[in-house]
Amino acid sequence: MHTYNSLYRQIADLGLKKDDTLLIHSSLKSVGEIEGGAETLLEALEDYFKDGLLIFPTHTWSYIQKDGDVFDKVNSDSCVGALTNIARKRQGYYRSNHPTHSVCAKGNKAYEYVQLDNETSTPTKPDGCFGILKDINGYILFLGAKLSKNTFVHSIEEAMNVPNRFTDKKFNFITLMEDGTKKEYQTYRHYNKECPHISDNYEKLLPFFLEKNIAQKHQIGDAECYLVDAKKCFDFVCDILNQDIDALSTNKDIKNLIR
């Protein structure tokens, strides 16, 4: 059984500084049995990064889909994992307003960070909560999660104007704020008619990330983990897309694009 101390040591073994910025995509069940449950894992993460910024995606895109759908910042469940739903309810976390791609964050300038998505018309704008990771020396941890969960790559594709990533129309969504007021958003949704699950193609990036030291392999609990440097990831993916703008649109081999 994993304990606070054993998990803390593994988190320290990631090699990050305690004031770093870390966004975590997670599969809680992959971690295995934890003394005290998921709260213990979160406590270890929060204590290690107490001087940094800890971020979890709390997306709702799986059910905020139609005109008029309401995202409730307090009560709407995240559709991207059990750990994210536990984190968003913990003291000290702020949740962003984005109706489909919200995040929750705790730590250094967490409140200012979640304001980055106050105005948006796309799922992951380049200067929003995901895109900004490259500019603030951020890291992304795949804690038992696959690279297909790498929402950051969506923001790179937006920055590079990759075609066929959005619905033809914008949707009218509503964010219900903590004080009961409502904020309206007009935003596109992710969509590609040829490949409904574009992010599945991101998996092919992993061996090159490891080869180029963009990612490092680690373990937390029983979970296989990959730690990705956001700036290095951005530069690498941009280089690929500059050579072939549709490199990630299908599962085609990209080895000839690696420099």
C-alpha positions as CSV (number, residue, x, y, z in Angstrom):
1,M,0.0,0.0,0.0
2,H,1.3,3.5,-0.9
3,T,1.6,6.1,1.9
4,Y,2.0,9.8,2.0
5,N,5.7,9.4,2.6
6,S,6.3,7.0,-0.3
7,L,4.2,9.1,-2.7
8,Y,6.0,12.3,-1.6
9,R,9.4,10.7,-2.3
10,Q,8.2,9.6,-5.8
11,I,6.9,13.1,-6.5
12,A,10.3,14.5,-5.4
13,D,12.0,12.1,-7.8
14,L,10.3,13.9,-10.7
15,G,13.2,16.4,-10.3
16,L,11.0,19.5,-10.3
17,K,11.5,22.4,-8.0
18,K,8.9,23.1,-5.3
19,D,8.0,26.4,-7.0
20,D,7.4,24.9,-10.4
21,T,4.1,24.9,-12.4
22,L,2.6,21.4,-13.0
23,L,-0.5,20.4,-14.8
24,I,-1.6,16.8,-14.2
25,H,-3.6,14.5,-16.4
26,S,-4.4,11.5,-14.3
27,S,-5.8,8.0,-13.9
28,L,-6.4,7.5,-10.2
29,K,-7.0,3.8,-10.4
30,S,-3.6,3.3,-12.0
31,V,-1.9,4.5,-8.8
32,G,-3.0,1.5,-6.8
33,E,-4.0,1.3,-3.2
34,I,-3.3,4.4,-1.1
35,E,-3.5,4.7,2.6
36,G,-6.1,7.4,3.1
37,G,-7.2,7.3,-0.5
38,A,-6.9,10.0,-3.1
39,E,-6.8,12.8,-0.6
40,T,-3.4,11.4,0.5
41,L,-2.0,11.7,-3.0
42,L,-3.4,15.2,-3.3
43,E,-1.8,16.2,0.0
44,A,1.5,14.9,-1.1
45,L,1.3,16.9,-4.4
46,E,0.1,20.0,-2.7
47,D,2.8,19.9,0.0
48,Y,5.6,19.3,-2.5
49,F,4.4,22.2,-4.8
50,K,3.4,24.4,-1.9
51,D,5.4,27.3,-3.4
52,G,4.5,26.5,-7.0
53,L,1.3,26.2,-9.0
54,L,-0.6,22.9,-9.2
55,I,-3.3,22.5,-11.9
56,F,-5.9,19.8,-12.8
57,P,-8.1,19.9,-15.9
58,T,-11.8,19.8,-14.9
59,H,-13.3,19.6,-18.4
60,T,-17.0,19.3,-19.1
61,W,-16.9,19.0,-22.9
62,S,-18.6,15.5,-22.8
63,Y,-21.9,17.0,-21.7
64,I,-21.7,20.8,-22.4
65,Q,-22.5,20.4,-26.1
66,K,-25.7,22.2,-27.1
67,D,-26.7,25.9,-27.3
68,G,-27.9,27.0,-23.9
69,D,-26.1,24.3,-21.9
70,V,-24.9,25.6,-18.4
71,F,-21.6,24.9,-16.8
72,D,-21.9,25.3,-13.0
73,K,-18.4,26.2,-11.6
74,V,-19.3,24.8,-8.2
75,N,-21.3,21.7,-9.0
76,S,-20.5,20.6,-12.6
77,D,-18.5,17.4,-12.5
78,S,-15.3,17.0,-14.4
79,C,-15.4,14.4,-17.2
80,V,-11.7,13.7,-17.1
81,G,-11.1,11.6,-14.1
82,A,-11.9,10.9,-10.4
83,L,-8.8,12.8,-9.1
84,T,-9.9,16.0,-10.9
85,N,-13.3,15.9,-9.2
86,I,-11.7,15.4,-5.8
87,A,-9.2,18.2,-6.4
88,R,-11.8,20.8,-7.5
89,K,-13.7,20.4,-4.2
90,R,-10.6,20.9,-2.0
91,Q,-9.9,24.0,-0.1
92,G,-7.7,26.5,-1.9
93,Y,-8.5,25.6,-5.5
94,Y,-9.8,28.1,-8.0
95,R,-11.8,26.9,-11.0
96,S,-11.7,28.7,-14.3
97,N,-14.8,29.9,-16.2
98,H,-14.3,28.0,-19.4
99,P,-17.6,26.2,-20.2
100,T,-16.0,23.1,-21.8
101,H,-12.3,23.1,-20.9
102,S,-12.1,24.5,-17.3
103,V,-9.1,23.8,-15.0
104,C,-8.7,24.1,-11.3
105,A,-5.5,25.4,-9.7
106,K,-4.0,25.9,-6.3
107,G,-0.8,27.8,-5.3
108,N,1.2,30.7,-6.5
109,K,-1.0,33.2,-8.4
110,A,-3.7,30.5,-8.9
111,Y,-6.5,33.0,-9.0
112,E,-4.7,35.1,-11.7
113,Y,-4.0,32.0,-13.7
114,V,-7.6,30.8,-14.0
115,Q,-8.6,34.3,-15.2
116,L,-6.8,33.6,-18.4
117,D,-9.9,31.9,-19.8
118,N,-12.3,34.6,-18.8
119,E,-12.7,35.5,-22.5
120,T,-12.4,32.9,-25.1
121,S,-14.1,31.6,-28.3
122,T,-12.2,28.4,-28.7
123,P,-11.5,25.3,-26.4
124,T,-7.8,26.0,-25.8
125,K,-6.7,29.4,-26.9
126,P,-2.9,29.9,-27.2
127,D,-2.7,32.5,-24.4
128,G,-5.3,30.7,-22.2
129,C,-4.8,28.3,-19.3
130,F,-3.3,25.6,-21.5
131,G,-1.4,27.6,-24.0
132,I,0.3,29.8,-21.4
133,L,2.2,26.8,-20.0
134,K,4.9,27.2,-22.5
135,D,5.5,30.8,-21.4
136,I,5.6,30.1,-17.6
137,N,8.1,27.2,-17.6
138,G,5.3,24.8,-17.0
139,Y,5.3,21.0,-17.0
140,I,2.6,18.4,-17.8
141,L,2.5,15.1,-15.9
142,F,0.7,12.1,-17.3
143,L,0.0,10.2,-14.1
144,G,-1.1,6.9,-15.4
145,A,-2.7,8.7,-18.3
146,K,-1.9,8.4,-22.0
147,L,-0.5,11.2,-24.2
148,S,-3.8,11.2,-26.0
149,K,-5.0,13.2,-23.0
150,N,-2.5,16.0,-23.9
151,T,-4.9,19.0,-24.1
152,F,-1.8,21.2,-24.4
153,V,-1.3,20.0,-28.0
154,H,-4.7,21.3,-28.9
155,S,-3.5,24.8,-27.9
156,I,-0.4,24.3,-30.1
157,E,-2.7,23.4,-33.0
158,E,-4.7,26.5,-32.4
159,A,-1.6,28.6,-32.4
160,M,-0.5,27.0,-35.7
161,N,-4.0,27.4,-37.3
162,V,-4.3,23.7,-38.1
163,P,-7.4,23.3,-40.3
164,N,-10.4,21.1,-39.5
165,R,-10.2,21.3,-35.7
166,F,-13.5,23.1,-34.9
167,T,-17.2,22.9,-35.5
168,D,-18.5,25.2,-38.3
169,K,-20.5,27.2,-35.8
170,K,-20.0,28.7,-32.4
171,F,-22.2,27.4,-29.6
172,N,-23.8,29.6,-27.0
173,F,-22.9,28.3,-23.5
174,I,-23.5,29.7,-20.1
175,T,-21.2,29.6,-17.1
176,L,-22.9,29.8,-13.7
177,M,-20.6,31.7,-11.4
178,E,-20.1,31.1,-7.6
179,D,-22.3,34.0,-6.7
180,G,-25.1,32.8,-9.0
181,T,-24.5,35.3,-11.8
182,K,-24.3,34.0,-15.4
183,K,-21.6,34.6,-18.0
184,E,-22.3,33.9,-21.7
185,Y,-19.7,32.3,-24.0
186,Q,-19.8,31.9,-27.8
187,T,-17.3,29.3,-28.6
188,Y,-16.4,26.6,-31.1
189,R,-16.1,22.9,-30.1
190,H,-13.4,20.5,-31.2
191,Y,-14.5,18.5,-34.3
192,N,-13.0,16.8,-37.2
193,K,-15.4,14.7,-39.4
194,E,-12.6,12.5,-40.8
195,C,-11.1,11.7,-37.4
196,P,-13.5,12.2,-34.5
197,H,-10.8,11.5,-31.9
198,I,-7.8,13.6,-33.1
199,S,-6.0,13.4,-29.8
200,D,-5.6,9.6,-30.2
201,N,-2.9,10.6,-32.8
202,Y,-0.9,12.3,-30.1
203,E,0.3,9.0,-28.8
204,K,2.8,8.7,-31.7
205,L,4.7,11.6,-30.2
206,L,5.8,9.8,-27.1
207,P,8.8,7.9,-28.4
208,F,10.2,11.1,-29.9
209,F,9.5,13.0,-26.7
210,L,11.6,10.5,-24.8
211,E,14.3,10.4,-27.5
212,K,14.6,14.2,-27.5
213,N,14.4,14.6,-23.7
214,I,11.1,16.4,-24.0
215,A,9.6,13.8,-21.7
216,Q,10.9,11.6,-18.9
217,K,9.5,8.4,-17.6
218,H,8.7,8.1,-13.9
219,Q,6.5,6.2,-11.5
220,I,4.1,7.4,-8.8
221,G,2.5,4.6,-6.8
222,D,1.9,1.8,-9.3
223,A,1.3,4.3,-12.2
224,E,3.6,4.7,-15.1
225,C,4.1,8.4,-15.6
226,Y,5.5,10.8,-18.2
227,L,6.7,14.3,-17.3
228,V,6.6,16.7,-20.3
229,D,8.3,20.0,-20.6
230,A,5.7,22.3,-22.1
231,K,8.1,24.7,-23.9
232,K,10.1,21.9,-25.4
233,C,6.8,20.2,-26.4
234,F,5.6,23.4,-28.0
235,D,8.8,23.9,-30.1
236,F,8.9,20.3,-31.2
237,V,5.3,20.0,-32.3
238,C,5.5,23.4,-34.0
239,D,8.5,22.2,-36.0
240,I,6.6,19.1,-37.1
241,L,3.5,21.1,-38.1
242,N,5.6,23.7,-40.0
243,Q,6.7,20.8,-42.2
244,D,3.3,19.1,-42.4
245,I,0.3,21.0,-41.0
246,D,-1.7,17.8,-41.0
247,A,0.9,15.6,-39.3
248,L,-1.3,15.0,-36.3
249,S,-4.6,14.7,-38.3
250,T,-4.1,11.0,-38.9
251,N,-2.1,8.1,-37.5
252,K,0.5,8.4,-40.4
253,D,4.1,7.9,-39.6
254,I,6.0,11.2,-38.7
255,K,9.5,9.8,-38.5
256,N,10.6,11.6,-41.6
257,L,9.6,14.9,-40.0
258,I,11.8,14.5,-36.9
259,R,15.0,16.6,-36.9
